[in-house]
Amino acid sequence: MTTLTISSGGKSALMRGFPVTVEVDKPADVAKVADVKAALATKIPALYVERQKLTLKGDSKALDDDAVLAVAGVLDGGEVAVKDLGPQVSWRTVFMVEYAGPLVIHPLFYHLPKVFYRGPVQHSQLQKYVYAMVILHFVKREVESVFVHRFSHATMPLRNIFKNSAHYHILSGLFLAYPIYGPTYSVNSPFIRGTMRSNPQFLWALAGVWLYAELSNLKTHLITRSLRPAGSTKRSVPHGYGFNLVSFPNYFFESLAWAAVAYMSGSWSAWFFWTVSTAQMLSWAAKKHRAYKKEFGKEFPRGRKAMIPFLF
């Protein structure tokens, strides 16, 4: 049996009545931080496990859920602090909401031109290709979110769902759909008629690049899934398709797929979305690449780049 005092580590309505005492039915050299969180959640249900950040008294670094109390410096009769992280939402839910936006927005602009462009639009082959590519991309994302992705963290703050969704709902939703499905890209537009963007070979070639990138992205996601057993947060160095050159080939193939859409359409909005998305993925890749090298040290392959083969 381990008895601990838990004090408030921040301001929150749920912190009223702190400090509190909790008991864990294990000795300190066996009990883990996750056991303390569970005991606190039992005592204060509104402060469920995912809302809690436990730290040593006077420290700001979060204690790992799998850390043994005694090893972390917490003994029977000791004290830790808890910070309320606020309402949480699952990563899977966030992904589903993010990708649902474009799946609603693009069909609206494509199928209701009289509403958005004040008249009918005779869609060009280019518009049909882009529409199919965008819809299939986000359907794939939704399917992966449900059946493929395994998350190292169960939840994120609820407020983040609005910030994260804005990127997809606005940039790849409204900003991409409105110009591309309008008269500028219609079958009789001078921007399309008689140009390479009405050439079937040009469209097929770019669609082929897009399909290769999408399938490659899926393959890398399946590889990373296989490295993490269900229900665990285990991390391993990935190898195989794409990973022998870069740490995050999924980002590289994602960028390549959207580059194909942007080049096919020639739309400023598509290039803008590609630029913002690629810049964000480069940032993520660089940060995670450094974390890989720090965590795995000599086990990590020398010469492997973060996202772009041989360059970055």
Secondary structure, 3 states (H helix, E strand, C coil): CEEEEEEECCCCHHHCCCCEEEEECCCCCCCEHHHHHHHHHHHCCCCCHHHEEEEECCCCCECCCCCEHHHHCCCCCCEEEEEECCCEEEHHHHHHHHHHHHHHHHHHHHHCHHHHCCCCCCCCHHHHHHHHHHHHHHHHHHHHHHHCCCCCCCEEECCHHHHHHHHHHHHHHHHHHHHHCCHHHCCCCCCCCCCHHHCHHHHHHHHHHHHHHHHHHHHHHHHHHHHCCCCCCCCCCCCCCCCCCECCHHHHHHHHHHHHHHHHHCCHHHHHHHHHHHHHHHHHHHHHHHHHHHHHHHHCCCCCECCCCCCC
